[in-house]
């Protein structure tokens, strides 16, 4: 999942007031909990990634680590390789619907 403010902001803390930042982090928490309830998750990674050269819009990645991933493939190793769910269109739609239901 990806969480991003609608307004274009580039700095993960500097472009927000404290109240705006904390309000957005509450959204990150709410979505993270929905992901954790719907997808088998050993650990939930929450990252703010991007670059002024490529993707300068502030956003947070909410990425569940599936159970059973060997330790050497967790944490920084998980970030160095592209991990994409191999789901059919129907499975992706089902996952999206389950996440929407959790967020209601």
Backbone as a printed PyTorch tensor [residue, N CA C, xyz], in Angstrom:
tensor([[[  0.8530,  -1.1770,   0.0000],
         [  0.0000,   0.0000,   0.0000],
         [  0.8940,   1.2340,   0.0000]],

        [[  0.3440,   2.2960,  -0.5080],
         [  1.0470,   3.5620,  -0.5600],
         [  0.1390,   4.6240,   0.0550]],

        [[  0.7100,   5.4720,   0.9150],
         [ -0.0250,   6.5790,   1.5150],
         [  0.6960,   7.8600,   1.1330]],

        [[ -0.0450,   8.8000,   0.5660],
         [  0.5520,  10.0730,   0.1520],
         [ -0.4580,  11.1920,   0.3570]],

        [[  0.0250,  12.3730,   0.7400],
         [ -0.8940,  13.5110,   0.8420],
         [ -1.3460,  13.9290,  -0.5560]],

        [[ -2.5370,  14.4710,  -0.6550],
         [ -3.0390,  14.9440,  -1.9460],
         [ -2.2270,  16.1470,  -2.4200]],

        [[ -1.9690,  17.0610,  -1.5190],
         [ -1.1870,  18.2570,  -1.8370],
         [  0.2600,  17.8510,  -2.1130]],

        [[  0.8790,  18.4200,  -3.1430],
         [  2.2650,  18.0730,  -3.4630],
         [  3.2020,  18.6250,  -2.3900]],

        [[  3.8530,  17.7080,  -1.6950],
         [  4.8500,  18.0450,  -0.6800],
         [  6.0740,  17.1810,  -0.9470]],

        [[  7.2520,  17.7130,  -0.6590],
         [  8.4770,  16.9920,  -0.9760],
         [  9.2810,  16.5530,   0.2420]],

        [[  9.1960,  17.2770,   1.3350],
         [ 10.0000,  16.9650,   2.5140],
         [  9.1480,  16.2310,   3.5450]],

        [[  9.6270,  15.0690,   3.9810],
         [  8.8280,  14.1750,   4.8130],
         [  8.4430,  14.7900,   6.1690]],

        [[  9.1990,  15.7460,   6.6660],
         [  8.8000,  16.4310,   7.9030],
         [  8.7140,  17.9410,   7.7000]],

        [[  9.6280,  18.5190,   6.9860],
         [  9.7270,  19.9760,   6.8890],
         [  8.5330,  20.6370,   6.2090]],

        [[  7.8590,  19.9280,   5.3080],
         [  6.7380,  20.5250,   4.5840],
         [  5.4010,  20.3950,   5.3140]],

        [[  5.4260,  19.8540,   6.5290],
         [  4.2110,  19.6530,   7.3160],
         [  4.2950,  20.4260,   8.6160]],

        [[  3.1500,  20.8810,   9.0960],
         [  3.1040,  21.2990,  10.4940],
         [  3.1090,  20.0140,  11.3140]],

        [[  3.3580,  20.1330,  12.5880],
         [  3.3460,  18.9400,  13.4390],
         [  1.9640,  18.2730,  13.4170]],

        [[  0.9170,  19.0800,  13.4330],
         [ -0.4400,  18.5410,  13.4320],
         [ -0.7300,  17.8030,  12.1280]],

        [[ -0.3250,  18.3760,  10.9790],
         [ -0.5300,  17.7130,   9.6860],
         [  0.2310,  16.3950,   9.6150]],

        [[  1.4680,  16.4180,  10.0840],
         [  2.3000,  15.2160,  10.0580],
         [  1.6770,  14.1080,  10.9120]],

        [[  1.2590,  14.4510,  12.1250],
         [  0.6760,  13.4500,  13.0090],
         [ -0.6550,  12.9280,  12.4690]],

        [[ -1.4360,  13.7810,  11.8280],
         [ -2.6980,  13.3390,  11.2330],
         [ -2.4280,  12.3380,  10.1090]],

        [[ -1.4300,  12.5930,   9.2980],
         [ -1.0950,  11.6710,   8.2210],
         [ -0.5280,  10.3650,   8.7690]],

        [[  0.2400,  10.4320,   9.8220],
         [  0.7780,   9.2110,  10.4420],
         [ -0.3520,   8.3650,  11.0440]],

        [[ -1.4270,   9.0090,  11.4870],
         [ -2.5920,   8.2410,  11.9490],
         [ -3.1990,   7.4600,  10.7920]],

        [[ -3.2180,   8.0430,   9.6130],
         [ -3.7060,   7.3360,   8.4210],
         [ -2.7830,   6.1530,   8.1150]],

        [[ -1.4780,   6.3740,   8.1880],
         [ -0.5090,   5.2950,   7.9650],
         [ -0.7650,   4.1550,   8.9590]],

        [[ -0.9920,   4.4860,  10.2150],
         [ -1.2690,   3.4680,  11.2350],
         [ -2.5390,   2.7000,  10.9030]],

        [[ -3.5890,   3.4130,  10.5520],
         [ -4.8760,   2.7760,  10.2440],
         [ -4.7420,   1.8240,   9.0630]],

        [[ -4.0590,   2.2560,   8.0200],
         [ -3.8780,   1.4090,   6.8380],
         [ -2.9410,   0.2530,   7.1500]],

        [[ -1.8980,   0.5080,   7.9200],
         [ -0.9890,  -0.5630,   8.3200],
         [ -1.7100,  -1.6550,   9.0770]],

        [[ -2.6120,  -1.2800,   9.9630],
         [ -3.3750,  -2.2740,  10.7150],
         [ -4.3130,  -3.0490,   9.8040]],

        [[ -4.9110,  -2.3910,   8.8300],
         [ -5.7780,  -3.0930,   7.8750],
         [ -4.9610,  -4.1030,   7.0720]],

        [[ -3.7960,  -3.6990,   6.6010],
         [ -2.9200,  -4.6100,   5.8540],
         [ -2.5450,  -5.7940,   6.7240]],

        [[ -2.1670,  -5.5380,   7.9630],
         [ -1.7440,  -6.5930,   8.8760],
         [ -2.8640,  -7.6040,   9.1420]],

        [[ -4.1050,  -7.1280,   9.1880],
         [ -5.2360,  -8.0250,   9.4380],
         [ -5.6060,  -8.8520,   8.2040]],

        [[ -5.3510,  -8.3210,   7.0110],
         [ -5.7740,  -8.9840,   5.7760],
         [ -4.6790,  -9.8770,   5.1830]],

        [[ -3.4340,  -9.4740,   5.3140],
         [ -2.3170, -10.1880,   4.6880],
         [ -1.4590, -10.8280,   5.7820]],

        [[ -1.0730, -12.0750,   5.5740],
         [ -0.1830, -12.7350,   6.5360],
         [  1.0940, -11.9050,   6.6680]],

        [[  1.3710, -11.4410,   7.8940],
         [  2.4570, -10.4920,   8.1150],
         [  3.2550, -10.8730,   9.3460]],

        [[  4.5430, -11.1290,   9.1420],
         [  5.4300, -11.3700,  10.2830],
         [  5.8830, -10.0410,  10.8800]],

        [[  6.0980,  -9.0780,  10.0040],
         [  6.5300,  -7.7440,  10.4200],
         [  6.0520,  -6.7650,   9.3640]],

        [[  5.6750,  -5.5750,   9.7830],
         [  5.2040,  -4.5590,   8.8450],
         [  6.2790,  -3.4960,   8.6870]],

        [[  6.7090,  -3.2840,   7.4510],
         [  7.6880,  -2.2350,   7.1610],
         [  6.9400,  -0.9780,   6.7130]],

        [[  7.3160,   0.1630,   7.2710],
         [  6.7580,   1.4510,   6.8630],
         [  7.9330,   2.3360,   6.5100]],

        [[  7.9590,   2.7560,   5.2500],
         [  9.1220,   3.4840,   4.7460],
         [  8.7020,   4.7210,   3.9740]],

        [[  9.4680,   5.7750,   4.1050],
         [  9.2960,   6.9360,   3.2510],
         [ 10.4950,   6.9610,   2.3210]],

        [[ 10.2510,   6.6220,   1.0760],
         [ 11.3140,   6.5600,   0.0790],
         [ 11.0030,   7.5450,  -1.0320]],

        [[ 12.0070,   7.9140,  -1.7560],
         [ 11.8370,   8.8300,  -2.8750],
         [ 13.1300,   9.5670,  -3.1090]],

        [[ 13.1240,  10.3910,  -4.1260],
         [ 14.3310,  11.1180,  -4.4960],
         [ 13.9310,  12.4180,  -5.1820]],

        [[ 14.6720,  13.4460,  -4.9470],
         [ 14.4090,  14.7010,  -5.6430],
         [ 14.5810,  14.5170,  -7.1540]],

        [[ 15.4110,  13.5660,  -7.5480],
         [ 15.6820,  13.3390,  -8.9570],
         [ 14.5760,  12.5470,  -9.6550]],

        [[ 13.7650,  11.8120,  -8.8920],
         [ 12.7980,  10.9440,  -9.5600],
         [ 11.4030,  11.0810,  -8.9770]],

        [[ 11.2150,  10.6960,  -7.7340],
         [  9.8900,  10.7050,  -7.1350],
         [  9.9220,  11.6030,  -5.9010]],

        [[  9.7480,  12.8810,  -6.1180],
         [  9.9280,  13.8430,  -5.0260],
         [  8.6880,  14.0370,  -4.1610]],

        [[  7.5550,  13.4460,  -4.5320],
         [  6.3380,  13.6040,  -3.7440],
         [  6.4250,  12.7310,  -2.4870]],

        [[  6.1570,  13.3120,  -1.3290],
         [  6.1960,  12.5720,  -0.0700],
         [  5.1880,  11.4250,  -0.1200]],

        [[  5.6390,  10.2610,   0.2900],
         [  4.7550,   9.1030,   0.3790],
         [  5.3700,   8.0620,   1.3040]],

        [[  4.5140,   7.2120,   1.8400],
         [  4.9520,   6.1210,   2.6970],
         [  4.5360,   4.8030,   2.0630]],

        [[  5.4640,   3.8640,   2.0260],
         [  5.1880,   2.4920,   1.5970],
         [  4.8290,   1.6920,   2.8410]],

        [[  3.7470,   0.9400,   2.7670],
         [  3.3620,   0.0350,   3.8460],
         [  3.5020,  -1.3660,   3.2590]],

        [[  4.5410,  -2.0650,   3.7120],
         [  4.9090,  -3.3360,   3.0870],
         [  4.9700,  -4.4480,   4.1290]],

        [[  4.0860,  -5.4320,   4.0180],
         [  4.1240,  -6.5490,   4.9620],
         [  5.2310,  -7.5370,   4.5930]],

        [[  5.9530,  -8.0110,   5.5970],
         [  6.9190,  -9.0890,   5.4130],
         [  6.1800, -10.3910,   5.6820]],

        [[  6.0920, -11.2710,   4.6780],
         [  5.3700, -12.5290,   4.9100],
         [  6.0860, -13.4040,   5.9240]],

        [[  5.3510, -14.2450,   6.6280],
         [  5.9830, -15.1890,   7.5500],
         [  6.9020, -16.1420,   6.7890]],

        [[  7.9600, -16.5730,   7.4620],
         [  8.8420, -17.5890,   6.8950],
         [  9.9580, -17.0940,   6.0100]],

        [[ 10.0640, -15.7780,   5.8010],
         [ 11.1700, -15.2600,   4.9980],
         [ 12.4470, -15.4100,   5.8180]],

        [[ 13.4830, -16.0670,   5.2580],
         [ 14.7280, -16.2320,   6.0170],
         [ 15.3000, -14.8860,   6.4450]],

        [[ 15.9220, -14.8560,   7.6260],
         [ 16.4240, -13.6050,   8.1810],
         [ 17.3240, -12.8500,   7.2010]],

        [[ 18.1820, -13.5620,   6.4770],
         [ 19.1150, -12.8860,   5.5620],
         [ 18.3880, -12.1760,   4.4130]],

        [[ 17.1170, -12.4890,   4.2060],
         [ 16.3280, -11.8460,   3.1570],
         [ 15.3650, -10.7990,   3.7060]],

        [[ 15.4420, -10.5240,   4.9970],
         [ 14.5770,  -9.5270,   5.6160],
         [ 15.2790,  -8.1730,   5.6680]],

        [[ 14.6150,  -7.1980,   6.1980],
         [ 15.1030,  -5.8500,   6.4510],
         [ 15.7270,  -5.2360,   5.2020]],

        [[ 16.9870,  -4.8650,   5.2370],
         [ 17.6100,  -4.1670,   4.1160],
         [ 17.6410,  -5.0160,   2.8580]],

        [[ 17.8080,  -6.3230,   3.0020],
         [ 17.8090,  -7.2100,   1.8320],
         [ 16.4630,  -7.1560,   1.1220]],

        [[ 15.3780,  -7.0520,   1.8910],
         [ 14.0420,  -6.9870,   1.2890],
         [ 13.8940,  -5.7220,   0.4450]],

        [[ 14.5780,  -4.6540,   0.8140],
         [ 14.4950,  -3.3970,   0.0730],
         [ 15.3420,  -3.4080,  -1.1900]],

        [[ 16.3310,  -4.2750,  -1.2430],
         [ 17.2370,  -4.2740,  -2.3880],
         [ 16.7130,  -5.0950,  -3.5650]],

        [[ 15.6380,  -5.8370,  -3.3540],
         [ 15.0610,  -6.6000,  -4.4580],
         [ 13.5980,  -6.2370,  -4.6020]],

        [[ 13.1240,  -6.2490,  -5.8120],
         [ 11.7380,  -5.8970,  -6.0870],
         [ 10.8430,  -7.0670,  -5.7300]],

        [[  9.9290,  -6.8640,  -4.8040],
         [  9.0040,  -7.9120,  -4.3870],
         [  7.6080,  -7.5350,  -4.8640]],

        [[  7.0770,  -8.3210,  -5.7740],
         [  5.7600,  -8.0430,  -6.3310],
         [  4.8760,  -9.2550,  -6.0940]],

        [[  3.6570,  -9.0030,  -5.6890],
         [  2.7150, -10.1100,  -5.5160],
         [  2.3660, -10.6920,  -6.8820]],

        [[  2.4330, -11.9910,  -6.9980],
         [  2.0650, -12.6750,  -8.2280],
         [  0.6160, -13.1100,  -8.1050]],

        [[ -0.2870, -12.1600,  -8.3650],
         [ -1.7200, -12.4080,  -8.2050],
         [ -2.4260, -12.2230,  -9.5350]],

        [[ -3.4520, -13.0230,  -9.7360],
         [ -4.2920, -12.8260, -10.9150],
         [ -5.1100, -11.5480, -10.7180]],

        [[ -5.7440, -11.0910, -11.7680],
         [ -6.6080,  -9.9080, -11.6810],
         [ -7.7040, -10.1390, -10.6420]],

        [[ -8.2840, -11.3320, -10.6370],
         [ -9.3500, -11.6610,  -9.6830],
         [ -8.8220, -11.6570,  -8.2470]],

        [[ -7.6450, -12.2230,  -8.0290],
         [ -7.0600, -12.2410,  -6.6850],
         [ -6.7160, -10.8250,  -6.2190]],

        [[ -6.2370,  -9.9920,  -7.1340],
         [ -5.9040,  -8.6080,  -6.7860],
         [ -7.1670,  -7.8390,  -6.4050]],

        [[ -8.2460,  -8.0530,  -7.1510],
         [ -9.5170,  -7.3850,  -6.8430],
         [-10.0480,  -7.8540,  -5.4910]],

        [[ -9.9020,  -9.1490,  -5.1980],
         [-10.3450,  -9.6880,  -3.9100],
         [ -9.5390,  -9.0660,  -2.7690]],

        [[ -8.2360,  -8.9810,  -2.9440],
         [ -7.3790,  -8.3640,  -1.9220],
         [ -7.7780,  -6.9090,  -1.7020]],

        [[ -7.9900,  -6.1750,  -2.7770],
         [ -8.3940,  -4.7690,  -2.6610],
         [ -9.7220,  -4.6450,  -1.9140]],

        [[-10.6670,  -5.5330,  -2.2030],
         [-11.9680,  -5.4840,  -1.5240],
         [-11.8320,  -5.8070,  -0.0460]],

        [[-11.0030,  -6.7920,   0.3030],
         [-10.8050,  -7.1230,   1.7140],
         [-10.1480,  -5.9540,   2.4550]],

        [[ -9.2110,  -5.2760,   1.8080],
         [ -8.5680,  -4.1180,   2.4550],
         [ -9.5850,  -2.9760,   2.6190]],

        [[-10.3960,  -2.7380,   1.5840],
         [-11.4370,  -1.6910,   1.7030],
         [-12.3800,  -2.0070,   2.8640]],

        [[-12.7820,  -3.2610,   3.0040],
         [-13.6760,  -3.6560,   4.0920],
         [-13.0390,  -3.4000,   5.4450]],

        [[-11.7630,  -3.6850,   5.5810],
         [-11.0630,  -3.4470,   6.8420],
         [-10.9820,  -1.9640,   7.1810]],

        [[-10.9290,  -1.1320,   6.1630],
         [-10.7850,   0.3120,   6.3780],
         [-12.0980,   1.0090,   6.6600]],

        [[-13.2280,   0.3140,   6.4840],
         [-14.5250,   0.9280,   6.7590],
         [-14.7760,   1.0400,   8.2340]]])
